[in-house]
């Protein structure tokens, strides 16, 4: 049995952990890195074609975004996740593939105008995203699921996002069974739509996040409706727009919840019918999925509204923008308005067009309502950037840059402590991951020094043996070096290489077949080789 840490170690994004038990190879999450990559991640310890299962905590791209790449490189297994997460991934992975292909196309058009630039291939394609979606296995909360003879799992709602979960994993090897709990991202208490995080009673080993491991939210819950109303009032009175870079899944729906209350209670004077645009096809689809999963995932207050026939995230004046023509038209309308658009960190998507049209206008407000990773444009704006490069132009920052303090889907330090103290007996070890370097170390030290846990903050590449409770390898930090141009590899060629790796793994697993079957298999392979060696 072996546990290896791959991604989101001393970093916030790119979550990925590897578990091997009884010859079964498992990944827990396979996320994309966003923002600045501070430390090098080790490669997967086995070929992608050897991975049997993926257990997915939730749909956010920093946890799910590389699943299509896994499929492109030969993964043929199943991806177990909650029902709502499967619904969200069906749109989010397609959207991510679309962005990969769109940005690569834009860069290649630029390359044609610039001598010496190489033609690029997207990280993965829509076909790869469809392959990942086809492998999703939707699972209900609080239900024991037998994955194979030596692995069982159960999903528990942790209130971070629609469908988000911690995952209990019972792993058996020989006569030994160890129980792991992977926290995923733990939600903040009293979110407008989501339930509060649920705890788990027991575990041998816990792998938990630490995004806010050294921060505390306000003691009293902020008055988000009141603060947002004030920002809208001031901006509309100046004749400006309120542009909200918002994560399409989760944060957009929470903002719609607040805006519905503001409109219902007429809290913005002299602008009672102000329009609200959701300018993101992904956000529009996600809002529909939220509405369909309301009874399963919403908290009591939101469900009560649903029972009264009130949609908690819809209201008069809400306009959903799907096409690029509809998106462009928003900025030609001079009426003060709210524009909700992705991405939440301003590093891709339609929000960059809205920044181009509104950043230079002093009457407008850019309102951040979510975490901004180091190295993202959103973080730069929050830290006082005076200009921003958008579509080849430098745009001066004259708009008001604001943030809704305490607006977080992540538990703070106290919330993380409440979750880990939910175990009735202290786990053998708590591995602290998914936080910036200082946050990870601070929270691991807090667990050990103040709360008596055996805590450890692993770096990527660390390998642990749960059976003997020992480290097989303790990796250290390897800072990312500035890379030169990577060689360009055709996506089709990469697919061919992945197919070859898969074939090799099948051959390795064929030992023990009847001689007649192995001989037939060998003949078929040789026939293919003979055919293609002549081309």
Secondary structure as GFF3:
##gff-version 3
##sequence-region A 1 535
A	DSSP	beta_strand	2	7	.	.	.	ID=ss1
A	DSSP	beta_strand	16	21	.	.	.	ID=ss2
A	DSSP	beta_strand	24	30	.	.	.	ID=ss3
A	DSSP	three_ten_helix	48	50	.	.	.	ID=ss4
A	DSSP	beta_strand	53	55	.	.	.	ID=ss5
A	DSSP	alpha_helix	61	64	.	.	.	ID=ss6
A	DSSP	alpha_helix	67	72	.	.	.	ID=ss7
A	DSSP	beta_strand	78	82	.	.	.	ID=ss8
A	DSSP	alpha_helix	83	113	.	.	.	ID=ss9
A	DSSP	alpha_helix	126	134	.	.	.	ID=ss10
A	DSSP	beta_strand	136	139	.	.	.	ID=ss11
A	DSSP	beta_strand	145	148	.	.	.	ID=ss12
A	DSSP	beta_strand	151	157	.	.	.	ID=ss13
A	DSSP	beta_strand	165	173	.	.	.	ID=ss14
A	DSSP	beta_strand	176	182	.	.	.	ID=ss15
A	DSSP	beta_strand	205	209	.	.	.	ID=ss16
A	DSSP	alpha_helix	224	238	.	.	.	ID=ss17
A	DSSP	beta_strand	242	245	.	.	.	ID=ss18
A	DSSP	alpha_helix	251	264	.	.	.	ID=ss19
A	DSSP	beta_strand	275	279	.	.	.	ID=ss20
A	DSSP	alpha_helix	281	292	.	.	.	ID=ss21
A	DSSP	alpha_helix	294	297	.	.	.	ID=ss22
A	DSSP	alpha_helix	300	307	.	.	.	ID=ss23
A	DSSP	beta_strand	318	321	.	.	.	ID=ss24
A	DSSP	alpha_helix	324	330	.	.	.	ID=ss25
A	DSSP	beta_strand	337	341	.	.	.	ID=ss26
A	DSSP	alpha_helix	351	358	.	.	.	ID=ss27
A	DSSP	beta_strand	365	368	.	.	.	ID=ss28
A	DSSP	alpha_helix	377	382	.	.	.	ID=ss29
A	DSSP	beta_strand	387	390	.	.	.	ID=ss30
A	DSSP	beta_strand	393	396	.	.	.	ID=ss31
A	DSSP	beta_strand	400	403	.	.	.	ID=ss32
A	DSSP	alpha_helix	413	420	.	.	.	ID=ss33
A	DSSP	beta_strand	429	433	.	.	.	ID=ss34
A	DSSP	alpha_helix	437	451	.	.	.	ID=ss35
A	DSSP	beta_strand	455	456	.	.	.	ID=ss36
A	DSSP	beta_strand	463	465	.	.	.	ID=ss37
A	DSSP	beta_strand	470	473	.	.	.	ID=ss38
A	DSSP	alpha_helix	491	508	.	.	.	ID=ss39
A	DSSP	alpha_helix	515	533	.	.	.	ID=ss40
###
